[in-house]
């Protein structure tokens, strides 16, 4: 691991089923079990997939024209079965992007399908990781005793 490739977040329990997620830059957000306004882990996964795609597409298309509208909706079905356990399936990223009338808008509209495909096929680290599958290691870190 090198500094330029390593990524991390830390999660701290604030109460039963309630947590704060922090990044190394000082950002934080609440995460929970869906009993309040906090994001659930599944919602954060959907947000990560959509956010990654949005950033890719925005960086490519906005070089040509500022979008008049830019929104992304990510949906999927949470399933439970004996074979695969709990997981998401039928993940869909729906991008609604419009550009102003004119030459620049035309260039951005022309770049949109290609930018969506590039994000899906190689740029979006999050969706690429989900689609390709990456092993997840779970380890127990020794903490201080309650003495």
Beta strands, then each sheet from edge to edge (+ up, - down):
strand 1: 9-15
strand 2: 18-23
strand 3: 28-32
strand 4: 67-79
strand 5: 87-99
sheet 1: 1+ 2- 3+
sheet 2: 4+ 5-
end
